[in-house]
Amino acid sequence: MVHGVDAVPVRVEATCRDANDGTPRLLGLVDACVREAYHRVLQAFYALDLPSPRGVTTVNFAPASLKKQGSGFDLPLALALAGSAGLFPPERAQGLFAFGEISLRGEIVPARGAVSVAIAAEQQGAAVMLCSPRDAATCSVVEDVLLLGAPTLADAIFWLAGRRELPPPPVRRTPIKATVPDLADLRGHTTPKLALTVAAAGGHNLLFSGPPGTGKSAMLRRLPGILPPLTSAERRAVLQVQAAAGLPTTIDHDRPLRAPHHTSSAASLLGGGPDVRPGEITLAHHGVLFLDELPEFRRDVLEAMRQPLEDGTVTVGRALRTVTMPAQFLLTAAMNPCPCGYRGHRMRPCICTPRAIARYRSCLSGPLLDRLDLQVEVPALTPAELRAPPDPQGSSEVLHQQVMVAHDRQLHRQASAAQSTFIKNARLSDARLLEVCAAQDPAMNALDDILRRHHQSPRGRVRLLRIARTLADLADRDRVEELDIYQAAQLRGFAQGALD
C-alpha cells in the first residue's frame, strides 16, 4: 500500500469454510474501496469461468493496525481467494508481491503507485512481482525484481498453478529526449541567461524580477533544457513520485517542470489529503518548481516551503501516521517589481504609490527571499535589441554544454573526496565549501568587503561562496577568484554601484 511515495508491504490471507451465512468478512481496517474489491473480484471469477470460493470467506490484511486503501489490493485479494479455493498450491504464492486493479471482465489494469510497490518488493528481497503488463513496463527501472505482467486474472492464477507461461519481462525502455523550447528564441538578456546557467550548473534557486512581457516566464520554462540529464537513480525516483501521484509515467532524460497556479493551497504544494499524496514540491523532485507571479501566492503557502527548501524533504503529519516525502527541487520564480509592473521601466512610468509597493513587497518575507540564491532583474528590451539576430552563444545547446562542464567538475571533485552521494554546489556544507573554493586572499578580501557593505549574515556569506564556486566551475577553474566573487554578488541582487 502506498503512503506518500513509499509503499508499505501488506500480507493478504484468505480462508473459506462451509456455513449457512455466506457474508464475507474483510479484516484489517479496510476502506470502502477494498470492501468493494471483493465484489469486483467475484464478478471477475464469474466472467472468466473460474471456480469461486464458496461458504464463508474471511480475508485478513496484515498488519491489522494500518488502514488499507486503494484499488491495488484487487489482485492480491483475488489470488488469496483463488488459493483458498484450491486453484493453485498455496506454497507457490509465498513471498509473491502482487499489485493491480481488476475489472469486471477479469482484466488486470494499472493501479496508482506500482513503482513504489516494486521498490518495496526489491527492498524486501522478493524475487517476483505480479502486476498488469503496463505496470510491468513502467516498473522496468527496478532491476532486481522479476516483473511479470498478467493480462487477466486467469493468466495470473494459471501461472501460479504451473499451467501457463506469462509473457517475458518487458524490455527496459531507453530514455528519450523530450522537446523543450530553445533559449535562442529569446533575444538579448545576457545576464538573465547567465543566471539560468549558474542555477542549472549548481542547483541555485532563482528569482527573476521585471516588467510584464520581458521574457521572465519564457526563460524559466526553458530551464529544463539546459539541466544535466537524470541519472538512473534519479529517473527511478522521479518515476516513483509520478506513479505514487497517479500521473502518467514518462521515461525521458529531462527533469520534471512543475508550474502550479498562484491560487494553489498549502496542501496542493506540500502534499496531503486523506491518503497523503505527493504535492507539487514532491512532483518537482530532481526537477524544477516554477512559481509565476510569486507575490500572488498566499504568504502561508510560501512560508511553508522554507523548511523543504533547506532539508530536501517534506513531512506531512496525520493523527495516525506521519509521512515523509522527497522534495529536492530547484525553485525558480518570477515577479513584477510593483503592482502595476512598470517600476524602473525605461519608457513607461510607474503609477503605484509607495504604500502599494510596500504592501506588494511585504507578501515575500526576508527569510524566503534569502533562500533565493540568484535574484536578477530582467529589463525590457529596446526595439533594436528585439530586431537583433539570435545569439548562437545563447542557445540551449551551448548553455547545456557549459552546464555539463561545471557538472563534471563537481562529480570529479566529489569522487576525489570519496563521497557516495552527489551534492550540488548549492547544498555544500560550510566546511566543505571553504575547502573546494580554495580562494586566495584577494578573493576573500573582496568577499569581506561585499559582506560589510551590504550587511550580510553568515548565511549570506555561504550563499555568495556557493555561487562563486559554480561560476568558477563554469569557467573550468580550480580556484574561486576575485571576479567570481563580484559576479556572484551581482547575481545575488546587490547593487552594482555599491561594488564599484
C-alpha positions in Angstrom: 0.0 0.0 0.0 1.3 3.4 -1.0 1.7 6.2 1.7 3.1 9.4 0.2 5.6 8.0 -2.3 6.7 4.9 -0.4 4.9 1.5 -0.2 4.2 -0.5 2.9 4.0 -4.3 2.3 0.7 -5.8 3.3 0.1 -9.6 3.7 -3.3 -10.8 2.4 -4.6 -14.1 3.6 -7.9 -15.8 3.0 -9.8 -18.8 4.4 -13.1 -20.4 3.4 -15.4 -22.7 5.4 -18.8 -24.1 4.8 -21.6 -22.3 6.6 -25.1 -21.1 6.0 -24.2 -17.4 6.2 -22.1 -16.6 3.1 -21.3 -13.0 4.1 -17.6 -12.2 3.5 -15.5 -10.8 6.3 -12.7 -8.4 5.4 -10.5 -7.8 8.4 -7.7 -5.2 8.9 -9.1 -1.7 8.8 -10.0 -1.8 5.1 -11.8 1.1 3.5 -14.8 1.2 1.1 -12.6 0.7 -2.0 -11.1 -2.5 -0.6 -14.5 -3.8 0.5 -15.9 -3.2 -3.0 -12.9 -5.1 -4.4 -14.4 -8.4 -3.1 -17.4 -8.0 -5.3 -15.3 -6.9 -8.3 -13.1 -9.9 -7.9 -16.1 -12.3 -7.6 -17.6 -10.9 -10.8 -14.2 -11.4 -12.5 -14.2 -15.1 -11.4 -17.7 -15.5 -13.0 -16.6 -13.7 -16.2 -13.6 -15.9 -16.6 -15.5 -19.1 -15.7 -13.2 -19.7 -12.7 -14.3 -21.7 -9.6 -15.1 -19.1 -6.9 -14.8 -19.6 -3.2 -17.9 -21.0 -1.5 -19.1 -20.6 2.0 -17.9 -18.0 4.5 -14.8 -16.2 3.3 -12.5 -14.4 5.7 -9.8 -12.3 4.3 -7.2 -10.7 6.6 -5.0 -7.7 5.6 -1.9 -7.6 7.9 -0.7 -5.5 9.7 -4.2 -5.1 11.1 -3.5 -1.7 12.6 -2.7 0.0 9.3 -5.6 1.4 7.3 -5.8 -0.3 3.9 -7.0 1.7 0.9 -6.7 1.8 -2.9 -7.5 -0.4 -5.8 -4.1 -2.1 -5.9 -5.4 -4.7 -3.4 -7.7 -6.3 -6.1 -5.1 -8.7 -7.4 -3.7 -9.9 -4.1 -7.2 -10.3 -2.8 -8.2 -12.3 -5.9 -5.1 -14.6 -5.6 -5.7 -15.2 -1.9 -9.3 -16.2 -2.7 -8.1 -18.4 -5.6 -5.6 -20.1 -3.3 -8.3 -20.7 -0.6 -10.4 -22.3 -3.3 -7.6 -24.7 -4.2 -6.9 -23.3 -7.7 -3.1 -23.4 -7.1 -0.8 -24.8 -4.4 -0.5 -22.2 -1.5 3.2 -22.5 -1.3 3.5 -21.0 -4.9 2.3 -17.7 -3.5 4.7 -17.5 -0.6 6.8 -14.3 -0.9 5.0 -13.2 -4.0 4.3 -9.5 -4.5 1.1 -8.7 -6.4 -0.4 -5.4 -7.2 -3.2 -4.3 -9.6 -6.8 -3.5 -10.1 -9.2 -6.0 -11.7 -12.0 -5.1 -14.0 -15.4 -6.8 -14.1 -14.2 -8.8 -17.1 -11.2 -10.1 -15.3 -8.6 -7.9 -16.9 -5.7 -6.7 -14.7 -5.3 -2.9 -15.1 -2.7 -0.4 -13.7 -3.1 1.0 -10.2 -1.6 4.0 -8.6 1.8 3.5 -7.1 3.2 0.5 -8.9 6.8 1.7 -9.0 6.7 2.2 -5.2 5.5 -1.3 -4.7 8.2 -2.7 -7.0 10.8 -0.8 -5.0 9.3 -2.2 -1.7 9.5 -5.7 -3.3 13.2 -5.1 -4.1 13.9 -3.9 -0.6 12.1 -7.0 0.9 14.2 -9.3 -1.3 11.2 -10.6 -3.3 12.0 -12.5 -6.5 8.8 -11.9 -8.4 6.2 -9.1 -8.7 2.9 -9.8 -10.5 1.1 -6.9 -12.0 -0.6 -5.6 -15.1 1.6 -5.6 -18.3 1.5 -1.8 -18.4 2.7 -1.5 -14.8 5.4 -4.1 -15.5 6.7 -1.9 -18.3 6.7 1.2 -16.1 8.5 -0.6 -13.2 11.3 -1.8 -15.5 13.6 0.8 -13.8 13.6 -1.6 -10.8 16.2 -4.1 -11.9 16.4 -6.6 -9.0 12.9 -7.9 -9.2 11.4 -10.1 -11.9 8.4 -8.2 -13.2 5.6 -10.4 -14.7 2.7 -8.7 -16.4 -0.5 -10.8 -16.5 -3.2 -9.6 -18.9 -6.0 -11.3 -16.9 -6.7 -12.8 -13.6 -7.0 -16.2 -15.2 -3.4 -15.8 -16.6 -2.1 -15.0 -13.1 -3.9 -18.0 -11.5 -2.9 -20.5 -14.1 0.7 -19.2 -13.9 0.7 -19.9 -10.2 -0.8 -23.3 -10.9 2.1 -24.0 -13.3 -0.3 -24.4 -16.2 0.5 -21.3 -18.2 3.6 -19.1 -19.0 3.4 -15.4 -18.7 5.0 -13.1 -21.3 8.7 -12.4 -20.8 9.6 -9.3 -18.7 9.3 -6.1 -20.7 12.5 -4.8 -22.4 13.8 -1.9 -20.4 13.0 1.3 -22.2 15.7 3.6 -23.4 15.2 7.2 -22.1 14.1 9.6 -24.7 14.9 13.3 -25.1 11.9 15.4 -24.6 11.3 18.5 -26.7 11.9 21.8 -24.8 11.8 25.2 -26.4 15.2 26.8 -27.2 16.6 29.8 -25.4 17.9 31.0 -28.7 14.3 32.0 -29.5 14.7 34.8 -26.9 16.8 37.8 -27.9 19.3 39.6 -25.5 19.1 39.1 -21.8 22.8 38.1 -21.4 22.8 38.4 -17.6 19.5 36.5 -17.0 20.8 33.7 -19.3 24.0 33.6 -17.2 21.8 33.3 -14.1 19.9 30.4 -15.7 23.2 28.7 -16.5 24.5 29.2 -12.9 21.2 27.9 -11.5 21.3 24.8 -13.7 25.0 24.1 -13.0 25.0 24.5 -9.2 21.3 23.9 -8.3 20.8 27.5 -7.1 17.3 28.8 -6.6 16.5 31.7 -8.9 14.2 34.8 -8.9 13.5 36.9 -12.0 12.0 40.4 -11.5 11.0 42.8 -14.2 8.1 44.4 -16.1 5.5 42.3 -17.9 6.4 40.8 -21.2 10.1 40.9 -20.8 10.5 37.1 -21.1 10.9 36.1 -17.4 8.5 33.2 -17.6 9.6 32.2 -21.1 13.2 31.8 -20.0 12.4 30.0 -16.8 10.2 27.5 -18.6 13.2 26.7 -20.9 15.5 25.9 -17.9 14.9 22.1 -18.0 16.5 22.1 -21.5 19.9 23.1 -20.1 19.9 21.0 -16.9 22.1 17.8 -16.6 20.2 14.7 -17.7 18.7 12.5 -15.0 20.9 9.7 -13.7 19.4 6.2 -13.5 18.8 6.6 -9.7 17.2 10.0 -10.2 15.0 8.7 -13.1 13.8 5.9 -10.8 12.9 8.4 -8.0 11.0 10.6 -10.5 9.0 7.6 -11.8 8.2 6.6 -8.3 6.8 10.0 -7.5 4.8 10.2 -10.7 3.3 6.7 -10.1 2.5 7.5 -6.4 0.6 10.6 -7.5 -1.3 8.7 -10.2 0.2 10.7 -13.0 1.2 9.3 -16.4 4.8 8.0 -16.1 7.3 9.0 -18.7 10.9 7.8 -19.1 13.0 10.6 -20.5 16.3 12.4 -19.9 14.7 15.8 -19.0 13.9 16.7 -15.4 10.3 17.5 -14.5 8.9 21.0 -14.5 6.0 21.9 -12.3 4.3 25.3 -12.5 1.4 25.4 -10.0 -1.1 28.3 -10.2 -0.8 31.1 -7.6 -4.2 30.1 -6.2 -2.8 26.8 -5.1 -3.3 25.8 -1.4 -0.6 24.7 1.0 -1.8 21.1 0.8 -1.6 21.0 -3.0 2.0 22.3 -2.9 3.3 20.4 0.2 1.1 17.2 -0.2 -1.6 15.8 1.9 -5.2 14.6 1.7 -6.8 11.6 3.5 -4.3 9.1 1.9 -1.4 11.6 1.8 -0.5 12.1 -1.8 2.6 14.0 -3.1 2.3 17.7 -3.6 3.9 20.0 -6.2 7.2 20.2 -4.4 7.5 16.4 -4.4 6.3 16.2 -8.0 9.2 18.6 -8.8 11.7 16.2 -7.1 15.0 16.3 -9.1 13.4 18.9 -11.3 12.2 22.5 -11.3 9.4 24.1 -9.4 8.4 27.3 -11.2 6.2 29.9 -9.3 5.0 32.6 -11.6 3.7 35.8 -10.1 5.4 34.9 -6.8 3.8 37.7 -4.6 0.3 36.5 -5.7 0.8 33.2 -3.8 -0.6 33.1 -0.3 2.1 34.0 2.3 1.4 31.0 4.4 2.0 28.8 1.4 5.3 30.4 0.6 6.5 30.3 4.2 5.6 26.6 4.4 8.2 25.9 1.7 11.1 27.3 3.7 11.8 24.0 5.5 11.6 21.8 2.4 14.0 24.1 0.6 16.6 23.6 3.3 16.1 19.9 4.1 15.1 18.5 0.7 12.2 16.6 2.3 8.6 17.4 3.4 6.9 15.8 6.4 3.1 15.6 6.5 1.8 14.7 9.9 -1.5 13.0 10.5 -3.2 11.6 13.6 -2.4 8.0 12.8 0.7 8.4 10.6 3.5 10.8 9.6 4.7 10.6 6.0 8.0 12.0 4.8 8.3 12.6 1.0 11.4 13.7 -1.0 11.5 17.4 -2.2 14.9 18.1 -3.7 13.9 20.7 -6.3 15.2 23.8 -8.0 13.0 26.7 -7.1 12.5 29.3 -9.8 10.2 32.3 -9.6 9.1 35.4 -11.5 7.6 38.6 -10.2 6.9 42.2 -11.2 8.7 45.0 -9.4 5.4 46.6 -8.3 1.6 46.0 -8.6 1.4 47.9 -12.0 4.6 46.2 -13.1 6.4 49.2 -14.6 8.6 50.4 -11.7 12.1 51.1 -13.2 10.8 50.7 -16.8 12.8 52.6 -19.4 9.7 54.1 -21.2 6.6 53.6 -19.1 6.1 55.4 -15.7 5.0 53.5 -12.6 1.7 54.6 -11.2 1.9 52.8 -7.9 2.1 54.6 -4.5 4.9 53.9 -2.1 2.4 52.2 0.2 1.1 50.0 -2.6 4.7 48.9 -3.4 5.5 48.2 0.2 2.3 46.1 0.6 3.2 44.2 -2.6 6.7 43.5 -1.4 5.5 42.5 2.1 4.0 39.4 0.6 7.5 38.0 0.4 9.3 37.5 3.7 13.1 38.2 4.2 13.9 34.6 5.1 12.2 33.3 2.0 14.0 35.8 -0.3 17.3 34.9 1.4 16.8 31.3 0.2 16.6 32.5 -3.4 20.3 32.5 -4.2 20.1 34.3 -7.5 17.9 37.5 -7.8 18.2 39.0 -11.2 16.4 41.9 -12.9 15.1 41.3 -16.4 14.7 44.6 -18.1 12.5 45.5 -21.1 14.4 45.2 -24.4 14.6 48.1 -26.9 13.2 47.7 -30.5 16.8 47.4 -31.8 17.6 44.6 -29.4 14.4 42.7 -30.4 15.5 43.0 -34.1 18.9 41.7 -33.4 19.8 38.2 -34.9 19.8 35.3 -32.5 23.0 34.9 -30.5 24.4 31.4 -31.1 26.2 31.6 -27.7 22.8 32.0 -26.0 21.2 28.8 -27.4 20.1 26.0 -25.1 22.6 23.6 -26.6 25.6 25.9 -25.9 24.4 26.7 -22.4 23.8 23.0 -21.7 27.4 22.2 -22.7 28.7 24.8 -20.3 26.5 23.3 -17.5 27.8 19.9 -18.2 31.4 21.1 -17.9 30.6 22.5 -14.4 28.6 19.4 -13.6 31.5 17.1 -14.5 33.9 19.2 -12.4 31.6 18.7 -9.4 31.4 15.0 -10.0 35.2 14.7 -10.3 35.7 16.8 -7.2 33.4 14.7 -5.1 34.8 11.4 -6.5 38.2 12.6 -5.3 36.8 13.2 -1.9 35.2 9.7 -1.9 31.7 11.0 -1.4 29.0 8.4 -2.0 26.2 10.8 -2.9 26.4 13.7 -5.3 25.9 17.1 -3.6 25.4 20.2 -5.8 27.3 23.4 -5.0 24.1 25.0 -3.7 24.0 22.4 -0.9 27.7 22.2 0.1 28.3 22.3 3.8 30.3 25.2 5.2 33.4 23.3 5.9 33.4 21.5 2.6 32.7 24.8 0.8 35.8 26.5 2.1 37.8 23.5 1.0 36.6 23.4 -2.5 36.7 27.1 -3.1 40.4 27.3 -2.4 40.1 31.1 -2.6 43.2 33.2 -2.2 43.5 36.5 -0.2 42.3 38.8 -3.0 39.1 36.8 -3.4 38.4 36.6 0.4 39.1 40.3 0.8 36.6 41.1 -1.9 34.1 38.8 -0.1 34.7 40.6 3.2 34.2 44.0 1.5 30.9 42.9 0.0 29.6 41.5 3.3 30.5 44.7 5.1 28.9 47.0 2.6 25.6 45.0 2.3 25.4 43.9 5.9 25.2 40.2 5.1 24.7 37.5 7.6 26.8 34.3 7.8 24.2 32.6 5.7 24.6 35.3 3.0 28.4 34.7 3.1 27.9 31.0 2.4 25.5 31.6 -0.4 27.9 34.0 -2.1 30.7 31.5 -1.9 28.4 28.8 -3.3 27.5 30.9 -6.3 31.2 31.9 -6.8 32.2 28.2 -6.8 29.6 27.5 -9.5 30.9 30.4 -11.6 34.4 29.1 -11.3 33.2 25.7 -12.4 31.6 27.2 -15.4 34.9 28.8 -16.3 36.6 25.5 -15.7 38.8 26.9 -12.9 40.0 25.1 -9.7 40.1 28.2 -7.5 37.5 30.9 -6.9 38.9 34.2 -8.0 38.0 37.8 -7.2 36.0 38.1 -10.4 33.8 35.2 -9.3 33.0 36.9 -6.0 32.0 40.2 -7.6 29.9 38.4 -10.3 28.2 36.3 -7.6 27.3 39.5 -5.7 25.8 40.9 -8.9 23.7 37.8 -9.5 22.7 37.8 -5.8 21.0 41.1 -6.4 23.4 43.5 -4.9 23.5 47.0 -6.5 26.4 47.2 -8.9 27.1 50.8 -7.9 27.9 49.8 -4.4 30.6 47.5 -5.6 32.5 49.9 -7.8 
